[in-house]
Amino acid sequence: KDSVVNLALRFSTKGSVLIINRGKNPAKNYCQQIYENLSESKEIDEDLIKLSELICKEFDSEDFDLSKFLRKGIAYHHAGLPNNIRTEITKLFKNKKIRIISATTTLAEGVNTPATFVIVPSLTMDISSEGGSHYEPWPRLFFRNVAGRAGRALIENEGHVILIQGNKDLKDIIPYLKMGKENLEKVESCLDTLQVKLRDEKYSYKTNP
């Protein structure tokens, strides 16, 4: 089995597990592998059954993969799912009814979703554009945000972040592990950028015939 799958299965017996993937396909693939290596539960939580049935209706399929995964207490999460489904998945994860979520970076960018263990298989994210999609390195500030998901405030004393980088050069990873302010990228205000753009367009309009 993949090391990510092994770790997720092992840690799920000790707490909630959040896998942050670089794209939708890896998120779904890990969830499928975990599903195949989990035994069926004797009793399935009622809320998991309700969400599983809702997904079948939503996608008009009795055999939709996410619906099956939920019955084993696992799920994937990405921006392509309907908002109400994503909200329910997040809620059930916080209530410890879903043990493992395999998600894209959209979950890390949204509402706070703490987990006992956060697994990061890759420090890259899928960036879509008109010319297609490509992978870019995570900003170090984004990694800090992801790492901040590990540990539940007022509930657990500590959280764990597992970074899996294979043969990647250690010198490329160290900046992410140094959490001082001097190692973070400069933060630029989107509002300031927009104001400058609008100002430039305004003067450009005035000077053109």
Secondary structure, DSSP 4 states (H G I P E B T S, - for coil): --HHHHHHHHHTTTS-EEEE-SSHHHHHHHHHHHHHTSPPPSS--HHHHHHHHHHHHHTT-TT-HHHHHHTTTEEEE-TTS-HHHHHHHHHHHHTTSS-EEEE-HHHHHSS---BSEEEES-SEEEEEETTEEEEEEPPHHHHHHHHTTBS-TTT-S--EEEE--TT--HHHHHHHH--SGGGSPPP--HHHHHHHHHHHHHHHHHH--
